[in-house]
Amino acid sequence: MARMIESLTKELKPESAYFCPEGGERSGQGVFDMSNPSQIVPIAEPLFEALDAAVEFAPVMNLDDVMKGLKKASSWRDRAISGTGRATARA
């Protein structure tokens, strides 16, 4: 198990990694950048095969990501409300 954790952390270079008991079993959580969903397979398969692990992925955002998303959502909302297909200025 130690080699598997070391290998994963070298490969993924997580921003952070935490290990704790969860539901009476070993658990680990890591925060790393996944640029493409196809990365799930090479990350999860070794864990399934070597450790019979349950693996979950959850997308998360930092503050910059949230602000970009909110700006985009506001633009889309404005276009939908105006019915013009173009963003409108707010007074």
C-alpha positions in Angstrom: 0.0 0.0 0.0 2.8 2.4 0.8 4.3 2.0 -2.7 0.9 2.6 -4.3 0.4 5.8 -2.3 3.9 7.0 -3.1 3.4 6.2 -6.8 0.1 8.0 -7.0 1.4 11.1 -5.3 4.4 11.2 -7.6 2.2 10.9 -10.6 -0.7 13.2 -9.6 1.3 15.8 -7.7 -1.7 16.6 -5.4 -2.1 20.0 -3.9 -3.0 18.2 -0.7 -3.6 14.6 0.4 -5.3 13.4 3.6 -5.7 9.9 5.1 -8.1 8.9 7.7 -10.5 6.1 8.8 -13.9 6.4 7.2 -16.8 3.9 8.0 -14.3 1.6 9.6 -12.0 1.4 6.6 -8.9 3.2 5.4 -9.7 6.3 3.4 -7.7 8.9 1.4 -8.6 12.1 -0.3 -6.4 14.1 -2.6 -6.9 17.3 -4.4 -5.2 17.4 -7.9 -5.7 19.0 -11.3 -7.5 16.7 -13.7 -7.4 18.3 -17.1 -9.3 15.5 -18.9 -11.9 13.0 -17.7 -10.0 10.2 -19.5 -7.4 10.4 -16.7 -9.9 8.7 -14.4 -9.1 5.2 -15.9 -5.3 5.2 -15.3 -5.8 6.7 -11.8 -8.6 4.4 -10.6 -7.7 1.0 -12.3 -4.5 0.4 -10.2 -6.5 1.1 -7.0 -9.3 -1.3 -8.1 -6.9 -4.0 -9.0 -4.2 -3.8 -6.3 -6.3 -2.7 -3.3 -9.9 -3.6 -4.3 -10.6 0.0 -3.5 -13.8 2.0 -3.9 -12.9 5.2 -5.8 -14.9 8.4 -6.2 -14.1 11.6 -8.1 -15.7 14.9 -7.3 -15.0 18.1 -9.3 -14.2 21.1 -7.2 -13.4 24.7 -7.9 -11.2 27.3 -6.3 -12.3 30.9 -5.9 -11.1 32.0 -9.3 -13.0 29.2 -11.0 -16.2 30.1 -9.1 -15.9 33.7 -10.1 -15.3 32.9 -13.7 -18.4 30.6 -13.6 -20.6 33.2 -12.0 -19.6 35.8 -14.6 -20.4 33.4 -17.4 -23.7 32.4 -15.8 -24.7 36.0 -15.4 -24.0 36.7 -19.0 -26.1 33.7 -20.1 -28.9 34.8 -17.8 -28.8 38.3 -19.1 -29.1 37.1 -22.7 -31.9 34.8 -21.9 -33.9 37.5 -20.1 -33.3 40.1 -22.9 -34.3 37.6 -25.6 -31.7 39.1 -27.9 -29.1 36.4 -27.6 -26.6 39.2 -26.6 -25.7 40.2 -23.1 -27.3 43.4 -21.9 -25.7 46.1 -19.7 -27.1 46.6 -16.2 -28.0 50.0 -15.0 
